[in-house]
């Protein structure tokens, strides 16, 4: 439920106090973990390579299981037909499917004899703050892990849409991947070191981490924030010039930074945001009671 996620966010905040002085040292005294690393940009994307390097350098055993091709925007989509997967190099697997497929193959096939301690999804090219999380393949992969009983963290790095047509595109995002990877390694260490021998995260909880690209270079700090109502991006369809064909076009969502205290607002202000998502997808108690009252005249027993 939402209230449980918010309570965990309140407990998490004191643990992140020392993370505000970025970058973060990877070794915080926690145990070495068995980590399944995935993403939605493809197994050769620079974001996942940066996370692989940082988590491995922190002493964790990292196995990469990720889509073969870019699967951005895939959300929690799964493939019902045959799926091919192959080990491209030792400990690096490519799956011909969605991010959620990759996690499911990883947990049910590659890790069939024992579950990893943690799934890390990312680092994504582009922020997944607010309602963007609903369509994100990065978040979808983390939710699949949570659904299959393994704690998960989703990690994204912001992008500046003005860099879309630059050569190379989104160079600020690419430049920020190593710093975000070091921060993520520090976050993983902190969570592991403070788990007290229990679960790394509460049941049904996924952490959504968004690392900003800021002109000054370093984020202002770290904030645990509620997920915003609005998406990071507005989208529309524009003609391609071919008959009966359009393509998706993204622009900045002007309402995204208007919600005080939300991840969209704090991210826009230059903070690393950590949102505590609830994998149950259940409504709160008040909404459930209201709808029960409104629907009782339908004659259910």
Backbone torsions as a table, in degrees:
resi	resn	phi	psi	omega
1	UNK	NA	158.9	-178.2
2	UNK	-60.1	-40.3	-177.5
3	UNK	-61.3	-37.1	178.9
4	UNK	-65.7	-40.9	178.9
5	UNK	-64.0	-41.4	179.7
6	UNK	-66.6	-36.9	177.9
7	UNK	-63.6	-40.4	178.4
8	UNK	-66.5	-36.5	176.6
9	UNK	-59.4	-40.3	178.4
10	UNK	-65.3	-36.6	177.6
11	UNK	-71.7	-31.6	-176.7
12	UNK	-72.7	-32.1	-172.4
13	UNK	-55.7	-47.4	179.9
14	UNK	-61.8	-29.5	-179.0
15	UNK	-70.4	-18.1	-176.4
16	UNK	-98.6	2.1	-174.4
17	UNK	-53.5	-46.5	-176.6
18	UNK	-76.6	-8.8	178.5
19	UNK	-78.3	-11.9	-177.2
20	UNK	-66.8	-24.8	177.5
21	UNK	-86.5	78.9	-173.4
22	UNK	-77.8	152.1	-2.5
23	UNK	-76.7	169.4	-174.4
24	UNK	-105.1	137.5	173.5
25	UNK	-67.8	140.5	-174.3
26	UNK	-72.1	-36.2	-172.3
27	UNK	-91.6	106.0	179.7
28	UNK	-111.4	16.6	176.3
29	UNK	88.8	2.1	-179.9
30	UNK	-80.3	168.5	-178.7
31	UNK	-73.6	157.3	172.6
32	UNK	-69.5	138.5	-175.7
33	UNK	-115.3	155.7	170.3
34	UNK	-94.5	110.9	-171.2
35	UNK	-116.8	130.8	168.0
36	UNK	-94.3	121.6	-178.2
37	UNK	-107.6	131.1	-179.2
38	UNK	-141.8	-179.2	175.8
39	UNK	-166.3	-171.1	173.1
40	UNK	-121.9	-0.3	-178.9
41	UNK	-92.8	-4.9	-178.4
42	UNK	107.0	150.7	-170.2
43	UNK	-68.7	-14.9	179.7
44	UNK	-102.9	8.8	-177.7
45	UNK	-70.3	148.1	-177.4
46	UNK	-64.5	-28.6	-179.9
47	UNK	-66.3	-43.5	-179.6
48	UNK	-73.1	-31.7	176.9
49	UNK	-65.8	-38.9	178.1
50	UNK	-64.8	-42.4	177.8
51	UNK	-65.9	-40.2	178.8
52	UNK	-58.9	-44.7	-179.1
53	UNK	-64.9	-45.0	-176.0
54	UNK	-69.2	-42.9	-179.2
55	UNK	-69.2	-36.3	176.7
56	UNK	-67.1	-41.6	179.1
57	UNK	-63.7	-27.7	178.4
58	UNK	-77.8	-2.2	175.9
59	UNK	98.9	4.8	-179.5
60	UNK	-84.7	154.3	173.9
61	UNK	-92.5	112.6	-170.9
62	UNK	-111.9	125.2	173.2
63	UNK	-114.8	122.5	-180.0
64	UNK	-92.8	125.8	173.2
65	UNK	-134.1	105.0	-170.2
66	UNK	-141.4	163.4	178.2
67	UNK	-61.2	148.3	177.4
68	UNK	-69.5	-37.5	-178.2
69	UNK	-120.1	167.9	177.6
70	UNK	-60.2	127.3	-178.9
71	UNK	-127.4	33.2	-179.0
72	UNK	-58.6	141.8	178.7
73	UNK	78.9	11.9	-176.1
74	UNK	-80.7	-11.1	-178.4
75	UNK	53.0	-129.5	-175.4
76	UNK	-105.6	27.3	-175.9
77	UNK	-64.7	138.9	175.6
78	UNK	-123.7	155.7	-179.7
79	UNK	-98.0	128.0	-178.1
80	UNK	-92.0	-16.0	178.4
81	UNK	-92.5	-167.7	-179.3
82	UNK	-61.4	146.6	178.6
83	UNK	-127.5	131.0	175.7
84	UNK	-99.6	143.0	176.0
85	UNK	-144.9	151.7	-177.1
86	UNK	-151.9	142.9	175.3
87	UNK	-82.1	109.5	-175.9
88	UNK	-79.3	-30.5	175.2
89	UNK	-156.6	166.9	-176.5
90	UNK	-54.1	119.7	178.9
91	UNK	78.2	8.8	-180.0
92	UNK	-125.5	112.9	-176.8
93	UNK	-115.1	138.4	175.5
94	UNK	-112.7	133.4	-177.4
95	UNK	-116.0	132.0	177.5
96	UNK	-82.0	65.6	-177.9
97	UNK	-165.8	-162.4	-175.9
98	UNK	-82.2	171.0	173.7
99	UNK	-58.1	-42.4	177.8
100	UNK	-63.8	-37.8	174.6
101	UNK	-59.0	-45.1	-177.6
102	UNK	-60.2	-43.7	179.3
103	UNK	-66.2	-42.4	-179.8
104	UNK	-63.8	-42.8	175.8
105	UNK	-62.5	-42.4	180.0
106	UNK	-60.6	-46.6	-175.2
107	UNK	-79.2	-35.3	-175.1
108	UNK	-93.1	-20.0	-176.2
109	UNK	-117.0	-61.0	-174.6
110	UNK	-70.1	-38.6	176.1
111	UNK	-102.9	34.6	-174.4
112	UNK	-61.7	-31.7	-175.4
113	UNK	-86.6	-18.9	177.2
114	UNK	-161.9	140.6	-179.2
115	UNK	-81.2	145.9	173.3
116	UNK	-70.2	166.6	177.7
117	UNK	-75.6	-29.1	-170.7
118	UNK	-156.7	145.9	168.4
119	UNK	-110.9	130.2	174.7
120	UNK	-116.5	127.3	-177.8
121	UNK	-114.1	117.3	-180.0
122	UNK	140.7	-163.3	-2.6
123	UNK	-84.1	127.0	-175.8
124	UNK	-73.4	147.7	171.9
125	UNK	-86.0	99.3	-178.6
126	UNK	117.4	138.9	-176.6
127	UNK	-70.5	147.3	176.3
128	UNK	-121.7	54.9	178.4
129	UNK	-89.9	158.9	175.0
130	UNK	58.4	-143.1	-175.6
131	UNK	-69.9	-10.6	174.8
132	UNK	-56.9	-29.1	-179.7
133	UNK	-58.8	-26.1	-176.9
134	UNK	-65.9	-27.9	-177.4
135	UNK	-110.6	-2.9	-173.8
136	UNK	-72.0	129.0	172.4
137	UNK	-69.6	-29.5	176.5
138	UNK	-62.0	-46.4	177.4
139	UNK	-68.7	-40.1	-180.0
140	UNK	-58.4	-38.9	178.1
141	UNK	-64.5	-41.7	178.6
142	UNK	-65.6	-39.3	178.8
143	UNK	-66.5	-36.1	176.0
144	UNK	-62.5	-41.7	177.8
145	UNK	-61.4	-46.2	179.2
146	UNK	-61.3	-41.5	179.1
147	UNK	-60.8	-34.3	-179.3
148	UNK	-91.6	9.4	169.7
149	UNK	91.7	15.9	-179.2
150	UNK	-118.0	131.0	178.7
151	UNK	-58.2	147.3	-174.3
152	UNK	-145.2	147.2	175.4
153	UNK	-127.5	131.0	173.5
154	UNK	-104.6	136.9	-174.2
155	UNK	-129.7	131.1	179.3
156	UNK	-136.8	149.4	175.6
157	UNK	-115.6	135.2	-176.5
158	UNK	-64.2	160.2	175.2
159	UNK	-136.3	150.3	179.1
160	UNK	-100.0	114.1	-176.7
161	UNK	-62.1	-20.1	177.0
162	UNK	-67.9	-15.9	179.7
163	UNK	-93.4	5.6	-174.8
164	UNK	-59.6	-42.7	-175.6
165	UNK	-98.6	10.4	178.1
166	UNK	-76.6	168.0	177.8
167	UNK	-124.2	109.5	-4.1
168	UNK	-77.4	159.9	180.0
169	UNK	-73.3	148.8	173.8
170	UNK	52.7	47.1	-178.5
171	UNK	-66.2	-30.3	178.6
172	UNK	-65.0	-38.0	177.9
173	UNK	-65.0	-47.4	179.9
174	UNK	-59.3	-40.4	-179.5
175	UNK	-66.2	-27.3	-177.3
176	UNK	-86.8	-11.6	-177.1
177	UNK	-56.4	-46.4	-179.2
178	UNK	-60.8	-42.9	179.3
179	UNK	-64.3	-40.6	176.7
180	UNK	-63.4	-39.9	179.6
181	UNK	-63.5	-41.4	177.5
182	UNK	-64.4	-40.7	177.0
183	UNK	-61.3	-44.3	-179.1
184	UNK	-62.9	-40.9	176.9
185	UNK	-60.9	-40.4	176.8
186	UNK	-65.2	-39.1	177.9
187	UNK	-64.3	-44.1	178.3
188	UNK	-61.2	-43.9	179.0
189	UNK	-61.5	-42.0	-178.9
190	UNK	-64.6	-42.9	179.7
191	UNK	-64.2	-43.5	-179.5
192	UNK	-65.7	-40.4	-176.4
193	UNK	-70.7	-22.9	-176.6
194	UNK	-106.0	7.5	-177.6
195	UNK	-74.8	-17.3	177.5
196	UNK	62.3	30.2	-179.4
197	UNK	82.7	-4.7	178.9
198	UNK	-96.7	-165.6	179.1
199	UNK	-59.8	145.1	178.4
200	UNK	-63.9	-36.4	177.9
201	UNK	-135.7	154.1	175.2
202	UNK	-62.7	158.9	176.8
203	UNK	-59.2	140.9	175.5
204	UNK	74.3	6.5	-177.0
205	UNK	-105.2	135.3	172.6
206	UNK	-125.1	135.2	175.6
207	UNK	-92.4	130.9	178.6
208	UNK	-111.2	105.9	-175.9
209	UNK	-101.9	129.6	176.9
210	UNK	-127.1	123.0	-175.7
211	UNK	-107.2	120.8	-173.2
212	UNK	-81.1	155.2	168.1
213	UNK	-100.9	111.9	-175.8
214	UNK	-119.9	144.7	-176.6
215	UNK	-57.7	-34.4	-177.9
216	UNK	-74.8	-12.6	175.6
217	UNK	103.0	-44.8	-175.9
218	UNK	-109.8	136.3	175.0
219	UNK	-59.6	157.6	-179.1
220	UNK	-73.5	-21.3	-177.5
221	UNK	157.8	-162.6	-177.0
222	UNK	-124.1	137.2	177.7
223	UNK	-135.9	132.7	166.8
224	UNK	-83.3	123.9	-170.0
225	UNK	-136.6	150.1	173.1
226	UNK	-68.5	146.2	177.7
227	UNK	-69.6	129.7	-175.9
228	UNK	-71.6	161.7	-179.6
229	UNK	-75.6	-31.1	-173.5
230	UNK	-100.5	156.9	177.1
231	UNK	-78.9	160.5	174.9
232	UNK	-70.1	-24.6	-174.7
233	UNK	-131.1	143.0	168.1
234	UNK	-96.1	149.8	-179.6
235	UNK	-138.1	155.0	178.2
236	UNK	-148.2	174.5	177.4
237	UNK	-113.8	133.3	-179.5
238	UNK	-122.6	147.8	179.8
239	UNK	-63.2	145.2	177.2
240	UNK	-93.3	-12.7	-173.7
241	UNK	100.9	-13.2	175.7
242	UNK	-94.2	151.3	-177.9
243	UNK	-61.9	133.2	175.4
244	UNK	55.1	38.9	-179.1
245	UNK	-137.8	135.0	176.5
246	UNK	-133.4	166.7	174.8
247	UNK	-133.2	156.6	-179.8
248	UNK	-76.3	135.3	179.1
249	UNK	-128.0	128.8	-177.5
250	UNK	-102.9	142.9	170.4
251	UNK	-136.1	165.3	177.4
252	UNK	-67.9	139.6	178.3
253	UNK	-88.0	110.8	-175.2
254	UNK	-65.2	-23.5	-178.7
255	UNK	-82.4	-10.1	-171.9
256	UNK	-61.6	-32.7	-175.2
257	UNK	-98.7	16.5	-175.4
258	UNK	-93.9	-14.2	-174.8
259	UNK	-90.2	108.6	-178.8
260	UNK	-58.5	130.2	176.7
261	UNK	82.4	-3.2	-179.0
262	UNK	-83.2	163.9	177.6
263	UNK	-65.6	-33.7	178.9
264	UNK	-62.6	-43.2	-179.8
265	UNK	-68.7	-48.6	-177.3
266	UNK	-67.4	-36.4	175.9
267	UNK	-62.4	-43.0	178.9
268	UNK	-62.9	-28.1	179.2
269	UNK	-83.4	-1.5	174.5
270	UNK	100.4	14.2	178.9
271	UNK	-94.9	148.2	162.4
272	UNK	-71.1	127.6	179.7
273	UNK	-111.7	142.4	174.4
274	UNK	-125.2	112.6	178.1
275	UNK	-103.9	138.9	-179.4
276	UNK	-97.6	106.3	-177.4
277	UNK	-94.5	151.0	-178.7
278	UNK	-106.8	114.3	-178.4
279	UNK	-72.5	-8.2	-179.3
280	UNK	-68.7	-31.4	-174.9
281	UNK	63.6	16.5	-179.6
282	UNK	-85.6	147.8	176.2
283	UNK	-75.0	163.8	177.5
284	UNK	-70.7	166.5	-176.9
285	UNK	-60.3	-39.3	-177.6
286	UNK	-64.0	-44.2	179.3
287	UNK	-64.4	-38.5	179.1
288	UNK	-64.9	-42.0	178.7
289	UNK	-64.7	-41.4	-179.5
290	UNK	-62.0	-45.9	-178.3
291	UNK	-70.4	-31.5	175.6
292	UNK	-62.0	-43.3	178.6
293	UNK	-64.7	-43.1	-176.8
294	UNK	-69.6	-28.1	-174.4
295	UNK	-100.3	-3.8	-173.5
296	UNK	-65.9	-22.9	179.2
297	UNK	-72.6	-6.6	177.9
298	UNK	-70.9	-11.1	174.2
299	UNK	90.2	21.0	174.9
300	UNK	-63.8	144.4	178.7
301	UNK	-67.2	NA	NA
